[in-house]
Amino acid sequence: MGKFQDAIASNQPTLVDFYATWCGPCQTMHPILDELKSNEKNKIRILKIDVDKNSAIAEQFKIKGVPTFILFKSGEVVWRKSGIIPFKELSTLIKQAY
């Protein structure tokens, strides 16, 4: 869990995608996140956390459903949202965190 804590403590906005391999909406978000990553280049870090393989982290952040997205900056939660987020909305939320 050390690498995870280091990543979310960064000054660089870090979007954490809590997902599961069996989750349909999570699979829908993959291309949206890929597009976000290519558009935002080095402005944001995206971490994918499989809740089935990382249950301690999922419990720490009280993840009840997937996908759940939490945006961190300097270790603080900037915003949190569950479900499918359209690219435009996600991009706007991210840009507000710069």
TIVOMAR-428070 format. One line per field, with one value per residue: residue number from 1; residue in three letters; chain; x, y, z of N, C-alpha, C in turn. Coordinates in Angstrom, 1 decimal. Layout:
REM TIVOMAR-428070
k = [NUM; ...]
r = [Ala; ...]
c = [A; ...]
nX = [X; ...]
nY = [Y; ...]
nZ = [Z; ...]
caX = [X; ...]
caY = [Y; ...]
caZ = [Z; ...]
cX = [X; ...]
cY = [Y; ...]
cZ = [Z; ...]
This chain:
REM TIVOMAR-428070
k = [1; 2; 3; 4; 5; 6; 7; 8; 9; 10; 11; 12; 13; 14; 15; 16; 17; 18; 19; 20; 21; 22; 23; 24; 25; 26; 27; 28; 29; 30; 31; 32; 33; 34; 35; 36; 37; 38; 39; 40; 41; 42; 43; 44; 45; 46; 47; 48; 49; 50; 51; 52; 53; 54; 55; 56; 57; 58; 59; 60; 61; 62; 63; 64; 65; 66; 67; 68; 69; 70; 71; 72; 73; 74; 75; 76; 77; 78; 79; 80; 81; 82; 83; 84; 85; 86; 87; 88; 89; 90; 91; 92; 93; 94; 95; 96; 97; 98]
r = [Met; Gly; Lys; Phe; Gln; Asp; Ala; Ile; Ala; Ser; Asn; Gln; Pro; Thr; Leu; Val; Asp; Phe; Tyr; Ala; Thr; Trp; Cys; Gly; Pro; Cys; Gln; Thr; Met; His; Pro; Ile; Leu; Asp; Glu; Leu; Lys; Ser; Asn; Glu; Lys; Asn; Lys; Ile; Arg; Ile; Leu; Lys; Ile; Asp; Val; Asp; Lys; Asn; Ser; Ala; Ile; Ala; Glu; Gln; Phe; Lys; Ile; Lys; Gly; Val; Pro; Thr; Phe; Ile; Leu; Phe; Lys; Ser; Gly; Glu; Val; Val; Trp; Arg; Lys; Ser; Gly; Ile; Ile; Pro; Phe; Lys; Glu; Leu; Ser; Thr; Leu; Ile; Lys; Gln; Ala; Tyr]
c = [A; A; A; A; A; A; A; A; A; A; A; A; A; A; A; A; A; A; A; A; A; A; A; A; A; A; A; A; A; A; A; A; A; A; A; A; A; A; A; A; A; A; A; A; A; A; A; A; A; A; A; A; A; A; A; A; A; A; A; A; A; A; A; A; A; A; A; A; A; A; A; A; A; A; A; A; A; A; A; A; A; A; A; A; A; A; A; A; A; A; A; A; A; A; A; A; A; A]
nX = [0.8; 2.2; 3.1; 0.7; -0.1; 1.9; 1.5; -1.1; -0.5; 0.9; 1.5; 0.6; -2.5; -4.3; -6.2; -8.1; -9.3; -11.5; -12.3; -13.7; -13.0; -15.2; -17.2; -19.5; -20.1; -17.6; -15.9; -17.0; -16.0; -13.2; -12.3; -12.9; -11.3; -8.8; -8.9; -9.0; -6.5; -4.7; -5.4; -4.8; -2.2; 0.7; -0.5; -2.2; -2.4; -3.4; -4.7; -5.5; -7.4; -8.1; -10.8; -11.2; -8.7; -7.4; -8.6; -8.2; -7.5; -9.8; -11.6; -10.6; -11.3; -14.0; -15.4; -18.3; -19.5; -18.8; -18.0; -16.0; -14.8; -12.1; -10.7; -7.6; -5.5; -2.4; -2.8; -5.3; -8.9; -10.4; -12.7; -15.3; -16.9; -19.4; -20.1; -20.8; -19.1; -19.4; -17.1; -16.7; -17.7; -16.1; -13.6; -13.9; -14.2; -11.7; -10.0; -10.7; -9.3; -6.6]
nY = [-1.2; 1.1; 2.4; 3.2; 5.1; 7.0; 7.9; 9.1; 11.2; 12.9; 16.1; 16.2; 15.9; 12.9; 10.5; 8.0; 4.9; 2.8; -0.4; -3.5; -6.6; -8.0; -6.2; -4.5; -1.6; -0.7; -1.6; -0.1; 2.3; 2.2; 3.0; 5.7; 6.6; 6.0; 7.9; 10.3; 10.1; 10.3; 12.9; 14.6; 14.1; 14.7; 15.9; 14.7; 11.8; 8.4; 5.9; 2.5; 0.5; -2.7; -3.8; -6.4; -7.5; -5.7; -5.3; -4.2; -1.5; -0.7; -1.0; 0.9; 3.3; 3.1; 1.9; 1.1; 0.4; -0.3; 1.2; 3.4; 6.6; 8.5; 11.6; 12.7; 15.1; 16.1; 14.3; 14.8; 14.3; 15.4; 15.2; 12.8; 10.2; 7.9; 5.3; 5.5; 8.0; 10.5; 11.4; 14.2; 15.4; 14.2; 15.2; 17.9; 18.0; 17.1; 19.1; 21.2; 20.7; 21.3]
nZ = [0.0; 0.2; -2.2; -3.3; -1.4; -1.6; -4.3; -4.1; -2.4; -3.9; -5.5; -8.0; -9.6; -8.9; -10.2; -9.0; -10.0; -8.9; -9.5; -10.9; -12.5; -13.4; -13.8; -15.8; -16.3; -15.5; -17.5; -19.6; -18.9; -19.5; -22.2; -22.0; -19.9; -21.1; -23.2; -21.7; -20.4; -22.6; -23.6; -21.4; -20.8; -19.1; -17.0; -15.2; -13.1; -13.5; -11.6; -11.4; -9.4; -8.6; -6.9; -6.0; -5.7; -4.1; -1.5; 1.0; 0.5; -0.8; 1.3; 3.0; 1.8; 1.8; -0.4; -2.0; -4.3; -7.8; -11.0; -8.9; -8.6; -7.3; -6.9; -6.0; -4.6; -3.4; -1.3; -0.4; -0.7; -3.6; -5.1; -5.4; -7.1; -8.2; -10.7; -14.3; -15.9; -18.2; -20.8; -21.2; -18.9; -17.0; -17.8; -17.3; -14.5; -13.7; -14.8; -13.1; -10.9; -11.2]
caX = [0.0; 3.1; 3.2; -0.6; -0.1; 2.8; 0.8; -2.2; 0.1; 1.6; 0.9; -0.1; -3.8; -4.3; -7.6; -8.1; -10.4; -11.8; -13.1; -13.7; -13.0; -16.5; -18.1; -19.8; -19.9; -16.1; -15.4; -17.4; -15.1; -11.8; -11.9; -13.0; -10.1; -7.7; -8.9; -8.6; -5.0; -4.0; -5.6; -4.3; -0.8; 1.4; -1.2; -2.9; -2.0; -4.6; -4.4; -6.6; -7.4; -9.0; -11.3; -11.2; -7.3; -7.0; -9.7; -7.8; -7.6; -11.2; -12.3; -10.1; -12.0; -15.4; -15.9; -19.5; -19.9; -17.8; -16.7; -16.0; -13.6; -11.8; -9.6; -6.7; -4.4; -1.7; -3.3; -6.7; -9.9; -10.9; -14.0; -15.6; -18.2; -19.5; -20.9; -20.2; -19.0; -19.1; -15.8; -16.7; -17.9; -14.9; -12.5; -14.2; -13.9; -10.2; -9.4; -11.0; -8.3; -5.2]
caY = [0.0; 2.3; 3.1; 3.9; 6.3; 8.0; 8.4; 10.0; 12.3; 13.8; 17.4; 16.0; 15.3; 11.5; 9.9; 6.5; 4.2; 1.5; -1.2; -4.9; -7.2; -8.5; -5.0; -3.9; -0.2; -0.4; -1.8; 1.0; 3.5; 2.0; 3.9; 7.1; 6.9; 6.1; 9.2; 11.3; 10.0; 10.8; 14.3; 15.3; 13.8; 14.6; 16.7; 13.8; 10.3; 7.6; 4.6; 1.6; -0.4; -3.8; -4.0; -7.8; -7.8; -4.7; -5.1; -3.3; -0.1; -0.5; -0.8; 2.2; 4.4; 2.8; 1.7; 0.2; 0.0; 0.0; 1.9; 4.6; 7.4; 9.5; 12.4; 13.1; 16.1; 16.3; 13.4; 15.1; 14.0; 16.6; 14.8; 11.4; 9.9; 6.5; 5.1; 5.9; 9.4; 10.8; 12.0; 15.7; 15.7; 13.8; 16.1; 19.2; 17.8; 17.0; 20.4; 22.1; 20.3; 21.7]
caZ = [0.0; 0.2; -3.5; -3.4; -0.5; -2.3; -5.5; -3.8; -1.7; -4.9; -5.9; -9.3; -9.4; -9.2; -10.3; -8.7; -10.6; -8.2; -10.5; -10.8; -13.8; -13.8; -13.8; -17.1; -16.3; -15.4; -18.9; -20.4; -18.6; -20.0; -23.3; -21.6; -19.2; -22.1; -23.9; -20.7; -20.2; -23.8; -23.7; -20.3; -20.8; -17.8; -16.0; -14.2; -13.0; -13.3; -11.0; -11.4; -8.3; -8.6; -5.5; -5.5; -5.4; -3.2; -0.6; 2.1; 0.0; -1.1; 2.6; 3.6; 1.2; 1.8; -1.7; -1.9; -5.7; -8.8; -10.7; -8.1; -8.9; -6.3; -7.3; -4.9; -4.8; -2.1; -0.2; 0.0; -1.7; -4.2; -5.4; -5.5; -7.8; -8.7; -11.9; -15.5; -16.0; -19.6; -21.0; -21.1; -17.4; -16.2; -18.1; -16.6; -13.1; -13.6; -15.0; -11.9; -9.8; -11.5]
cX = [0.9; 3.1; 1.9; -0.6; 0.8; 2.2; -0.2; -1.7; 0.7; 0.8; 0.2; -1.5; -3.8; -5.8; -7.4; -9.4; -10.6; -12.7; -13.0; -13.7; -14.3; -17.6; -18.3; -19.5; -18.4; -15.5; -15.8; -16.5; -13.7; -11.5; -12.0; -11.8; -8.9; -7.7; -8.5; -7.1; -4.3; -4.2; -4.9; -2.8; -0.2; 0.7; -1.9; -2.3; -3.3; -4.2; -5.7; -6.4; -8.5; -9.5; -11.2; -9.7; -6.8; -8.0; -9.4; -7.9; -9.0; -12.0; -11.9; -10.9; -13.5; -16.1; -17.1; -19.9; -18.8; -18.5; -17.0; -14.7; -13.4; -10.6; -8.9; -5.8; -3.7; -2.3; -4.7; -7.7; -10.5; -12.4; -14.1; -16.9; -18.2; -20.3; -20.2; -20.3; -18.6; -17.8; -15.8; -16.8; -16.6; -13.7; -12.7; -13.8; -12.4; -9.6; -9.6; -10.0; -6.9; -4.8]
cY = [1.3; 3.1; 3.8; 5.2; 7.4; 8.6; 9.4; 11.2; 13.3; 15.1; 17.3; 15.4; 13.8; 11.0; 8.4; 5.9; 2.9; 0.7; -2.7; -5.5; -7.6; -7.4; -4.4; -2.4; 0.1; -0.6; -0.7; 2.2; 3.4; 2.9; 5.4; 7.5; 6.9; 7.4; 10.3; 11.3; 10.6; 12.3; 15.1; 15.1; 13.7; 15.4; 15.9; 12.4; 9.6; 6.3; 3.8; 0.6; -1.4; -4.1; -5.4; -8.2; -6.9; -4.4; -4.2; -1.8; 0.3; -0.2; 0.6; 3.4; 4.1; 2.6; 0.6; -0.3; 0.4; 0.3; 3.1; 5.3; 8.4; 10.2; 12.9; 14.2; 16.3; 15.5; 13.7; 14.7; 15.3; 16.4; 13.3; 11.2; 8.5; 6.4; 5.6; 7.4; 9.7; 11.6; 13.5; 16.1; 15.4; 14.8; 17.4; 19.1; 17.7; 18.4; 21.4; 21.8; 20.7; 22.8]
cZ = [0.0; -1.1; -3.7; -2.6; -1.1; -3.4; -5.1; -3.0; -2.6; -5.1; -7.2; -9.0; -9.8; -9.1; -10.1; -9.2; -9.8; -9.1; -10.2; -12.3; -14.3; -14.0; -15.2; -17.2; -16.2; -16.8; -19.8; -20.1; -19.1; -21.1; -22.9; -20.8; -20.1; -22.8; -23.0; -20.6; -21.4; -24.0; -22.6; -20.1; -19.4; -16.7; -14.9; -14.3; -12.8; -12.7; -11.0; -10.3; -8.4; -7.2; -5.0; -5.1; -4.3; -2.2; 0.5; 1.7; -0.2; 0.2; 3.2; 3.1; 1.0; 0.5; -1.6; -3.3; -6.7; -10.1; -9.7; -8.4; -7.8; -6.9; -6.1; -5.4; -3.5; -1.0; 0.2; -1.1; -2.2; -4.6; -5.5; -6.2; -8.2; -9.9; -13.1; -15.6; -17.5; -19.7; -20.7; -19.6; -16.7; -16.5; -17.4; -15.1; -12.9; -13.7; -13.8; -10.8; -10.0; -10.6]
